[in-house]
Amino acid sequence: MTNTSAPNRALTEASRYTIATTRSRDGALELRYSVYLPKGEAKQFVVFLNGRSEFLEKYTYVADDLDLPAHTGFLTWDHRGQGASGGTRATVDSYDSYADDAKQIIDLVVGDRPYVLMSHSMGSLISLYGALTGRIKPKAMVLSSPLLGLPNKPVPPVIGRPLAALLSVCGLGSVSSGVSALEATPFEHNDLTHDIGRYQAIVASKYRLPSPTFGWGHATFKALSTCFDPAKLATLTIPTLVLTAGEESVVNPDATRSWVQIAAAHAKAEVQISTFQGARHELLSEVPQHYKAAVAAMKQWFKGHLSGTEAK
């Protein structure tokens, strides 16, 4: 298992990675993606959707640590507006745009081959929204520290939701919300990880984003409404595992547990939750104890859904 305190290996130095770009479906911007290729032909894939403000280079170690079965590729990308992809920073018009990008890149790289999906934070909301709107169809999903509710601080959602909607309707959706000033938080008080090496790498990233805009907030609240809709959840046929941190404060852990209860009652597939006590939001950037446990849970969940693994 990779030492999670070591600096990230650069993608360009990993010979099994291929980095490429494609234009968004409407041609408006460029999207950067990477593929981790097996030694032989890729017959199946693990697709990874990272979170808000994240980028390809942050998770170069994950594909190796998953111990992927033979003939399994690993696909990930920079969401529009972050990393080296195009688009206005820290904002989005609708999660339909994120989901359309996901469908386009998966169709381009994976095609009709089977795949499973793993995701983190905002990437989990994109994944779930994409699945419930029929854009993506993985054989199984893992939602790690999913953005299924915004935290109650600094502005409770009961106020933030109508405020974001009002400002967006008034043409002020591009205004910064002023929250999530990562660079202003010393390690001792950070909400992301107990791993100082990983935290320093996150803070030092050249792809740091400004605070999310009210337009992003408005789009996020709308996507959450879809994902909590019992009628939509009744169409969920993808086995889904939710991983949550015991010391979660970046997203709302109560909302995560509430979603699992609603989804388990309505979905046509298994929905489970696993909590990692003592861990913070960034389960895949945590100290080895929590990171290895999260990776092991993902591997176990994907058994039987990837050829080359045995069913439970």
C-alpha positions as CSV (number, residue, x, y, z in Angstrom):
1,M,0.0,0.0,0.0
2,T,1.3,3.5,-0.9
3,N,2.6,5.6,2.0
4,T,-0.1,8.3,2.2
5,S,2.3,10.8,3.7
6,A,4.6,10.7,0.7
7,P,4.3,13.4,-2.0
8,N,1.9,12.6,-4.8
9,R,3.5,11.0,-7.8
10,A,3.1,13.2,-10.9
11,L,0.8,11.8,-13.5
12,T,3.3,12.6,-16.2
13,E,5.8,10.3,-14.5
14,A,3.4,7.4,-14.3
15,S,3.9,5.5,-17.5
16,R,0.5,3.7,-17.2
17,Y,-1.4,7.0,-17.2
18,T,-2.6,8.7,-20.4
19,I,-3.7,12.3,-20.1
20,A,-5.9,13.8,-22.8
21,T,-8.5,16.4,-23.4
22,T,-11.9,16.6,-25.1
23,R,-14.3,19.3,-25.9
24,S,-17.6,19.5,-23.9
25,R,-20.6,18.3,-25.8
26,D,-21.6,21.9,-26.5
27,G,-18.1,22.7,-27.6
28,A,-17.8,25.5,-25.1
29,L,-14.8,24.3,-23.1
30,E,-12.1,21.7,-22.8
31,L,-12.2,18.9,-20.3
32,R,-9.0,17.1,-19.1
33,Y,-9.2,13.4,-18.3
34,S,-6.7,10.6,-17.5
35,V,-6.8,6.9,-18.0
36,Y,-4.7,4.4,-16.0
37,L,-4.2,1.5,-18.4
38,P,-3.7,-2.1,-17.6
39,K,-0.8,-4.1,-19.2
40,G,-3.3,-5.7,-21.6
41,E,-6.5,-4.4,-23.2
42,A,-8.9,-2.7,-20.8
43,K,-12.1,-4.9,-20.7
44,Q,-13.7,-3.1,-17.8
45,F,-13.2,0.2,-15.8
46,V,-13.2,1.8,-12.4
47,V,-14.5,5.4,-12.9
48,F,-13.6,8.0,-10.3
49,L,-15.3,11.3,-9.8
50,N,-13.4,13.6,-7.4
51,G,-14.7,16.5,-5.4
52,R,-15.0,20.3,-5.5
53,S,-11.6,21.9,-6.1
54,E,-9.9,18.6,-6.8
55,F,-7.8,17.5,-9.8
56,L,-6.2,14.5,-11.5
57,E,-2.8,14.7,-9.7
58,K,-4.3,14.5,-6.3
59,Y,-5.2,10.8,-6.5
60,T,-2.4,9.2,-8.5
61,Y,-1.9,6.5,-5.9
62,V,-5.4,5.3,-5.7
63,A,-5.5,3.1,-8.8
64,D,-2.4,1.2,-7.6
65,D,-3.8,0.8,-4.1
66,L,-7.1,-0.7,-5.4
67,D,-5.1,-3.7,-6.7
68,L,-7.3,-3.7,-9.8
69,P,-8.1,-7.0,-11.5
70,A,-6.3,-7.7,-14.8
71,H,-7.7,-5.9,-17.8
72,T,-9.2,-3.2,-15.6
73,G,-8.7,0.5,-16.5
74,F,-9.1,3.5,-14.2
75,L,-10.7,6.7,-15.5
76,T,-10.9,10.1,-13.9
77,W,-11.1,13.8,-14.9
78,D,-11.1,17.4,-13.8
79,H,-14.6,18.7,-13.6
80,R,-15.4,21.8,-15.5
81,G,-14.3,24.9,-13.7
82,Q,-11.5,23.2,-11.8
83,G,-8.1,21.6,-12.3
84,A,-6.9,22.0,-15.8
85,S,-10.4,21.8,-17.4
86,G,-12.0,24.9,-18.8
87,G,-14.9,26.8,-17.4
88,T,-15.5,29.6,-14.9
89,R,-13.8,28.8,-11.6
90,A,-16.0,27.7,-8.6
91,T,-19.4,27.9,-10.3
92,V,-21.7,25.9,-12.5
93,D,-25.1,26.6,-14.1
94,S,-26.6,23.2,-13.2
95,Y,-25.5,19.7,-12.2
96,D,-26.9,18.7,-15.6
97,S,-23.6,20.2,-17.0
98,Y,-21.5,18.1,-14.6
99,A,-23.5,14.9,-15.4
100,D,-23.4,15.6,-19.2
101,D,-19.6,15.9,-18.9
102,A,-19.5,12.6,-17.0
103,K,-21.6,10.8,-19.7
104,Q,-19.5,12.2,-22.5
105,I,-16.1,11.2,-21.0
106,I,-17.4,7.7,-20.0
107,D,-18.9,7.2,-23.4
108,L,-15.6,8.3,-25.0
109,V,-13.2,6.1,-23.0
110,V,-15.3,3.2,-21.6
111,G,-17.8,2.9,-24.4
112,D,-20.0,-0.2,-23.9
113,R,-17.6,-1.9,-21.5
114,P,-18.8,-2.5,-18.0
115,Y,-17.6,-0.2,-15.2
116,V,-18.1,0.5,-11.5
117,L,-18.0,4.0,-10.1
118,M,-16.3,5.5,-7.0
119,S,-16.6,9.1,-6.0
120,H,-15.8,11.7,-3.4
121,S,-17.8,14.6,-1.9
122,M,-19.2,16.8,-4.8
123,G,-18.3,14.0,-7.2
124,S,-20.7,11.7,-5.3
125,L,-23.5,14.2,-5.8
126,I,-22.7,14.4,-9.5
127,S,-22.6,10.5,-9.6
128,L,-25.9,10.1,-7.9
129,Y,-27.5,12.9,-9.9
130,G,-26.2,11.4,-13.1
131,A,-27.4,7.9,-12.2
132,L,-30.9,9.1,-11.2
133,T,-31.3,11.1,-14.4
134,G,-30.2,8.1,-16.5
135,R,-26.9,9.6,-17.8
136,I,-24.5,7.1,-16.2
137,K,-25.1,3.4,-15.6
138,P,-22.4,1.8,-13.5
139,K,-22.7,-1.8,-12.2
140,A,-22.1,-0.5,-8.6
141,M,-21.3,2.7,-6.9
142,V,-19.3,3.9,-3.8
143,L,-20.1,7.4,-2.6
144,S,-17.3,8.6,-0.3
145,S,-18.0,11.5,2.1
146,P,-20.9,12.4,-0.3
147,L,-22.2,15.9,-0.6
148,L,-25.8,15.1,0.3
149,G,-26.3,18.2,2.4
150,L,-24.4,21.4,3.0
151,P,-23.2,22.1,6.6
152,N,-25.1,24.3,9.0
153,K,-22.1,26.8,9.3
154,P,-21.4,29.5,8.4
155,V,-25.0,29.8,6.9
156,P,-27.6,27.2,7.7
157,P,-29.3,25.7,4.5
158,V,-32.7,27.1,5.6
159,I,-31.2,30.5,4.9
160,G,-28.6,29.6,2.3
161,R,-31.0,27.9,-0.1
162,P,-33.5,30.8,-0.7
163,L,-30.6,33.3,-0.7
164,A,-28.7,31.4,-3.4
165,A,-31.9,31.0,-5.4
166,L,-32.8,34.7,-5.1
167,L,-29.3,35.9,-6.0
168,S,-29.1,33.6,-9.0
169,V,-32.5,34.7,-10.3
170,C,-31.3,38.3,-9.9
171,G,-28.3,37.7,-12.0
172,L,-25.8,37.6,-9.1
173,G,-25.1,33.9,-9.2
174,S,-21.4,34.6,-10.0
175,V,-21.0,36.4,-6.6
176,S,-18.7,34.5,-4.2
177,S,-20.3,33.0,-1.1
178,G,-17.2,33.8,0.9
179,V,-16.9,30.3,2.5
180,S,-14.3,27.6,2.4
181,A,-11.1,29.6,2.6
182,L,-8.8,26.6,2.8
183,E,-5.5,28.5,2.7
184,A,-6.6,30.4,5.9
185,T,-6.9,27.2,8.0
186,P,-3.8,25.9,9.8
187,F,-3.4,22.1,9.8
188,E,-4.3,21.9,13.5
189,H,-7.8,23.2,12.8
190,N,-8.5,21.7,9.4
191,D,-11.6,19.6,8.7
192,L,-10.1,17.5,5.9
193,T,-7.5,15.0,7.2
194,H,-5.2,14.0,10.0
195,D,-2.4,13.5,7.5
196,I,-0.2,16.6,7.5
197,G,1.6,15.6,4.3
198,R,-1.6,15.2,2.4
199,Y,-3.0,18.4,3.9
200,Q,0.1,20.4,2.9
201,A,-0.1,19.0,-0.7
202,I,-3.8,20.1,-0.9
203,V,-3.0,23.6,0.3
204,A,0.0,23.9,-2.0
205,S,-2.0,22.9,-5.1
206,K,-1.8,25.3,-8.1
207,Y,-5.4,24.4,-8.7
208,R,-6.9,25.8,-5.5
209,L,-10.4,27.2,-6.1
210,P,-11.9,30.4,-4.7
211,S,-15.0,30.1,-2.5
212,P,-18.1,28.6,-4.3
213,T,-20.5,31.1,-5.9
214,F,-24.1,31.5,-5.0
215,G,-24.8,30.0,-8.4
216,W,-23.0,26.9,-7.5
217,G,-25.0,26.8,-4.2
218,H,-28.3,27.2,-6.1
219,A,-27.3,24.4,-8.5
220,T,-26.3,22.1,-5.6
221,F,-29.6,22.6,-3.7
222,K,-31.5,21.8,-6.9
223,A,-29.5,18.6,-7.5
224,L,-30.1,17.6,-3.8
225,S,-33.8,17.9,-4.3
226,T,-33.6,15.4,-7.2
227,C,-31.5,13.0,-5.2
228,F,-33.8,13.0,-2.2
229,D,-36.9,12.6,-4.3
230,P,-38.5,9.2,-3.3
231,A,-39.9,8.8,-6.8
232,K,-36.5,9.2,-8.3
233,L,-34.9,6.9,-5.8
234,A,-37.4,4.2,-6.7
235,T,-35.6,4.0,-10.0
236,L,-32.2,3.4,-8.5
237,T,-31.1,-0.1,-9.5
238,I,-27.4,0.4,-8.8
239,P,-26.0,-1.2,-5.6
240,T,-24.7,1.8,-3.6
241,L,-22.3,1.9,-0.7
242,V,-21.9,5.2,1.3
243,L,-18.7,5.8,3.2
244,T,-18.8,8.5,5.8
245,A,-16.3,9.9,8.3
246,G,-16.9,9.9,12.0
247,E,-15.5,13.5,12.3
248,E,-17.3,14.8,9.2
249,S,-17.9,18.6,9.2
250,V,-17.3,19.6,5.5
251,V,-20.6,18.1,4.4
252,N,-23.7,17.5,6.6
253,P,-23.4,13.9,8.1
254,D,-27.0,14.0,9.3
255,A,-28.2,14.6,5.7
256,T,-26.0,11.7,4.6
257,R,-27.7,9.3,7.1
258,S,-31.1,10.6,6.2
259,W,-30.5,10.0,2.5
260,V,-29.4,6.4,3.2
261,Q,-32.6,5.7,5.1
262,I,-34.8,7.2,2.3
263,A,-32.8,5.4,-0.4
264,A,-32.8,2.1,1.3
265,A,-36.6,2.3,1.7
266,H,-37.2,3.1,-2.0
267,A,-34.4,1.9,-4.2
268,K,-34.5,-1.4,-6.1
269,A,-30.9,-2.1,-5.2
270,E,-29.0,-2.5,-2.0
271,V,-28.0,0.7,-0.2
272,Q,-25.6,0.5,2.7
273,I,-23.5,2.9,4.8
274,S,-20.2,2.4,6.6
275,T,-18.8,5.0,9.1
276,F,-15.1,5.4,9.8
277,Q,-14.8,6.6,13.3
278,G,-12.0,9.1,13.9
279,A,-11.6,9.9,10.3
280,R,-12.2,13.3,8.7
281,H,-13.8,14.3,5.4
282,E,-10.9,13.3,3.0
283,L,-11.1,9.5,3.4
284,L,-8.8,9.0,0.4
285,S,-6.3,11.5,1.8
286,E,-6.3,10.3,5.4
287,V,-3.7,8.7,7.5
288,P,-3.0,5.0,6.6
289,Q,-5.4,3.6,9.2
290,H,-8.4,5.3,7.7
291,Y,-7.3,5.3,4.1
292,K,-6.5,1.6,4.0
293,A,-9.9,0.8,5.6
294,A,-11.8,3.0,3.0
295,V,-9.9,1.3,0.1
296,A,-10.7,-2.1,1.5
297,A,-14.4,-1.3,1.8
298,M,-14.5,-0.1,-1.8
299,K,-12.7,-3.3,-3.1
300,Q,-15.1,-5.5,-1.1
301,W,-18.2,-3.6,-2.5
302,F,-17.0,-4.0,-6.0
303,K,-16.5,-7.8,-5.7
304,G,-18.8,-9.6,-8.1
305,H,-19.3,-6.5,-10.2
306,L,-15.8,-6.6,-11.8
307,S,-14.6,-9.7,-13.6
308,G,-11.5,-11.1,-11.9
309,T,-13.1,-10.7,-8.4
310,E,-15.1,-13.2,-6.5
311,A,-18.6,-12.5,-5.3
312,K,-19.1,-12.0,-1.5
